[in-house]
Amino acid sequence: MVKVRHSHAFGLRIRIVFGDGLIIGPGRADLLEGIRESGSIAAAGRRMGMSYKRAWQLADALNTTFREPLISATKGGVTGGGAQLTPLGVQVLEAYRALERTAQATSESQLVTLRDALPVKRTISE
């Protein structure tokens, strides 16, 4: 698995907040994506370059932020553990990714204006 890097060198990074608390942002979405792809919280965390403890802390935060858990995990042992997204987890991740795509697509001209105002020309990654 390749370590996740944000796909846009110049672009938007969306964070959804409610009151004083972060609901979901790029890191939490990447963790959910990694869990969906790897079937493991630890593997998803490694992919992102974070510690096992930090990955579990983020997973716990995601599970307690929403009305139902987003991640279902089973403990390891002889049979091995694993994790998967719950139906709500899939729904939240897909809604967040759709919001990212929409924001990027509808803000392209403003991003170009901002990029062109920088001292060094940079390209916007697609």
Secondary structure as the mmCIF struct_conf table of DSSP 4:
data_model
#
loop_
_struct_conf.conf_type_id
_struct_conf.id
_struct_conf.beg_label_comp_id
_struct_conf.beg_label_asym_id
_struct_conf.beg_label_seq_id
_struct_conf.end_label_comp_id
_struct_conf.end_label_asym_id
_struct_conf.end_label_seq_id
HELX_LH_PP_P HELX_LH_PP_P1 VAL A 2 VAL A 4
BEND BEND1 SER A 7 SER A 7
BEND BEND2 ALA A 9 GLY A 11
STRN STRN1 ILE A 16 PHE A 18
TURN_TY1_P TURN_TY1_P1 GLY A 19 ASP A 20
STRN STRN2 GLY A 21 ILE A 24
HELX_RH_AL_P HELX_RH_AL_P1 PRO A 26 SER A 38
BEND BEND3 GLY A 39 GLY A 39
HELX_RH_AL_P HELX_RH_AL_P2 ILE A 41 ARG A 47
TURN_TY1_P TURN_TY1_P2 MET A 48 GLY A 49
HELX_RH_AL_P HELX_RH_AL_P3 TYR A 52 THR A 65
BEND BEND4 PHE A 66 GLU A 68
BEND BEND5 LEU A 70 LEU A 70
STRN STRN3 ILE A 71 THR A 74
BEND BEND6 GLY A 77 GLY A 77
TURN_TY1_P TURN_TY1_P3 VAL A 78 THR A 79
STRN STRN4 GLY A 82 LEU A 85
HELX_RH_AL_P HELX_RH_AL_P4 PRO A 87 THR A 106
TURN_TY1_P TURN_TY1_P4 SER A 107 SER A 107
HELX_RH_AL_P HELX_RH_AL_P5 GLU A 108 ASP A 116
TURN_TY1_P TURN_TY1_P5 ALA A 117 ALA A 117
BEND BEND7 LEU A 118 VAL A 120
HELX_LH_PP_P HELX_LH_PP_P2 THR A 123 SER A 125
#
